[in-house]
């Protein structure tokens, strides 16, 4: 068992065997399906999101409800399985739904897990999904995923993990690092956001990452996001100064 797997809230012997087995199988499915993804959306990203989601869930008072914690953990583990950005085969879109059915997950839990996964993307926020009412499990999983996008180190003098992920993804997509003549698209619709227009990696900070702090759904997520947001602001300040030859 890996160090990441051992952090599962359901790894204790007191947990029913069926739940432990389901979580273990979810971990295996995630690792297998995401093998070959670039480092911005690999298994390590999902391990961090799972650990963050469980931590936020505890801070938000969900740990007294085992069903809620199971929903949080499974949704976090499976949230990037079948991600449209990395689809290799159309059948991958059904991997999570088929898995939950094969594992005999109760219908009410299955519906919650799938709704979390399908509704947590930034593109859906642009489409107005984020303005709807959402269950607490949704909030902690989405916040955990977004926290991993905006940095992991609070001290501004260090390079945040979210920043590294952003540049890794940009490199994988062969995006230009920065071009002052290409302005960020600040008023985006879902359709506009998903278009493969010429964009730069640095513009992604303005189009998405710098907006995530104010989109946090939980108080615990917001507390952490405020620190990570400062990392990005300090990074961009230094980046532009160096780009212009002023630092």
C-alpha positions in Angstrom: 0.0 0.0 0.0 1.4 3.4 -1.0 1.7 6.4 1.4 -1.1 8.1 -0.5 -3.4 5.1 -0.4 -2.9 4.8 3.4 -4.3 8.3 3.9 -7.8 7.0 2.9 -10.3 7.7 5.7 -11.6 4.1 5.1 -8.3 2.3 5.6 -9.0 1.4 9.2 -9.9 -2.2 10.0 -13.1 -0.9 11.7 -14.4 0.2 8.2 -16.6 -2.4 6.5 -14.7 -4.5 4.0 -17.0 -3.5 1.1 -16.2 0.2 1.5 -12.4 -0.5 1.9 -12.4 -2.6 -1.3 -14.4 0.0 -3.2 -12.0 2.8 -2.3 -9.0 0.6 -3.2 -10.5 -0.3 -6.6 -11.3 3.4 -7.2 -7.6 4.2 -6.5 -6.6 1.5 -9.0 -9.0 2.7 -11.6 -7.8 6.2 -11.3 -4.1 5.3 -11.5 -4.7 3.1 -14.6 -6.9 5.5 -16.5 -4.7 8.5 -15.8 -1.4 6.8 -16.7 0.3 8.7 -19.4 -1.3 12.1 -18.6 1.1 15.0 -18.2 2.0 16.0 -14.6 -0.6 18.7 -14.4 -3.4 16.0 -14.3 -1.8 12.8 -13.2 -2.3 10.5 -10.3 -0.3 12.7 -7.9 -2.7 15.5 -8.6 -5.6 13.3 -7.6 -3.9 12.0 -4.4 -3.4 15.6 -3.3 -7.1 16.5 -4.1 -8.3 13.4 -2.2 -6.2 14.4 0.8 -7.3 18.0 0.6 -10.9 17.1 0.2 -10.9 14.9 3.3 -9.1 17.6 5.3 -11.6 20.2 4.2 -14.5 17.8 4.9 -13.3 17.4 8.5 -13.0 21.2 9.0 -16.5 21.6 7.6 -17.9 19.1 10.1 -18.7 16.3 7.6 -16.6 13.6 9.4 -19.5 12.7 11.7 -21.4 11.3 8.6 -19.6 8.2 7.1 -21.8 8.4 4.0 -20.7 12.0 3.3 -17.0 11.1 3.7 -17.4 8.1 1.4 -19.0 10.4 -1.3 -16.2 12.9 -0.8 -13.4 10.4 -1.1 -14.8 8.5 -4.1 -15.7 11.8 -6.0 -12.2 13.2 -5.3 -10.5 10.0 -6.4 -12.6 9.7 -9.6 -13.1 13.4 -10.5 -10.5 13.4 -13.4 -11.2 9.9 -14.8 -12.6 10.4 -18.3 -11.7 14.1 -18.3 -12.6 15.5 -21.7 -9.1 17.1 -22.0 -7.4 13.7 -22.0 -10.0 11.4 -23.6 -8.3 8.7 -25.7 -11.5 6.8 -26.5 -15.2 7.8 -26.2 -15.8 4.8 -23.9 -13.7 6.4 -21.2 -16.6 8.9 -20.6 -18.5 6.1 -18.9 -15.7 4.6 -16.8 -16.8 6.2 -13.5 -20.6 5.5 -14.0 -19.8 1.9 -14.9 -17.5 1.5 -11.9 -20.1 2.8 -9.4 -22.7 0.4 -10.8 -20.3 -2.6 -10.7 -19.5 -1.8 -7.1 -23.1 -1.7 -6.2 -23.0 1.9 -4.8 -26.4 3.0 -3.5 -28.3 5.0 -6.0 -28.5 8.1 -3.8 -24.7 8.1 -3.3 -24.0 7.3 -7.0 -26.1 10.3 -8.0 -24.3 12.6 -5.7 -20.8 11.4 -6.8 -21.6 11.8 -10.5 -23.2 15.2 -10.0 -20.1 16.4 -8.1 -17.8 15.1 -10.9 -19.9 16.5 -13.7 -20.5 19.9 -12.1 -17.2 20.9 -10.6 -15.3 22.2 -13.7 -14.6 25.8 -14.2 -16.3 25.7 -17.6 -19.5 24.7 -15.8 -19.1 27.7 -13.4 -19.0 29.9 -16.4 -22.2 28.3 -17.6 -23.9 29.2 -14.3 -23.8 25.8 -12.6 -21.8 27.2 -9.8 -24.6 29.6 -8.9 -27.0 26.8 -8.1 -27.4 25.2 -4.7 -25.0 22.4 -4.0 -24.5 19.8 -1.3 -21.6 20.2 1.2 -19.8 17.2 -0.4 -19.6 19.1 -3.7 -18.1 22.2 -2.1 -15.2 20.4 -0.4 -14.3 18.3 -3.5 -14.4 21.3 -5.9 -12.5 23.5 -3.5 -9.8 20.8 -3.1 -9.4 20.5 -6.8 -9.2 24.3 -7.2 -6.8 24.7 -4.4 -4.4 22.4 -6.2 -4.6 24.7 -9.2 -3.6 27.9 -7.4 -0.5 26.9 -5.5 0.6 24.8 -2.5 3.2 27.0 -0.7 2.0 30.0 1.2 5.3 31.9 1.2 5.5 34.2 -1.8 9.2 33.8 -2.4 8.6 30.1 -3.3 7.2 28.7 -6.5 3.7 27.4 -5.9 2.7 23.9 -7.0 -0.4 25.2 -8.8 1.9 27.5 -10.8 4.1 24.5 -11.8 0.9 22.6 -12.9 -0.2 25.5 -15.0 3.2 25.7 -16.9 3.3 21.9 -17.2 -0.2 21.9 -18.9 0.8 24.8 -21.1 3.9 23.0 -22.3 2.0 19.9 -23.0 -0.4 21.9 -25.2 2.5 23.7 -26.9 1.2 27.0 -25.7 3.3 30.2 -26.0 4.7 31.1 -22.6 3.8 34.8 -22.8 3.0 37.3 -25.6 2.0 40.8 -24.6 0.1 41.2 -27.9 -2.3 38.4 -26.9 -4.7 39.8 -24.3 -6.4 37.5 -21.8 -10.1 36.8 -22.4 -11.6 38.3 -19.2 -15.3 37.9 -19.9 -15.6 34.3 -20.9 -18.5 32.0 -21.6 -18.3 28.3 -21.4 -18.2 27.9 -25.2 -15.5 30.7 -25.5 -13.4 29.1 -22.7 -13.4 25.7 -24.4 -12.4 27.0 -27.8 -8.9 26.1 -28.8 -7.9 29.7 -29.6 -4.4 30.9 -29.5 -3.7 31.6 -25.9 -0.6 31.9 -23.6 0.1 30.1 -20.4 0.4 33.4 -18.5 -3.0 34.5 -19.7 -4.5 31.4 -18.0 -3.7 33.0 -14.6 -6.0 36.0 -15.5 -8.7 33.9 -17.3 -9.1 31.3 -14.6 -6.6 30.9 -11.7 -6.9 34.4 -10.2 -10.7 34.0 -10.1 -10.7 30.8 -8.1 -10.3 32.3 -4.7 -13.6 34.1 -4.9 -15.3 31.0 -6.2 -14.5 28.8 -3.1 -17.6 27.1 -1.7 -16.4 26.5 1.9 -14.9 28.6 4.6 -12.1 26.1 5.0 -11.3 26.3 1.3 -11.3 30.1 1.3 -8.9 30.3 4.2 -6.4 28.2 2.3 -7.1 29.9 -1.1 -6.3 33.4 0.3 -2.7 32.3 1.0 -2.3 30.5 -2.3 -3.8 33.5 -4.2 -1.0 35.7 -2.9 1.6 33.2 -4.2 0.3 33.8 -7.7 0.1 37.5 -7.4 3.7 37.7 -6.2 4.8 35.3 -8.9 3.2 37.3 -11.7 4.7 40.5 -10.4 8.1 39.0 -10.5 7.5 37.3 -13.9 6.4 40.6 -15.6 9.4 42.5 -14.1 11.8 39.8 -15.4 10.1 39.7 -18.8 10.5 43.5 -19.2 14.1 43.3 -18.0 13.4 45.3 -14.9 14.4 42.6 -12.3 
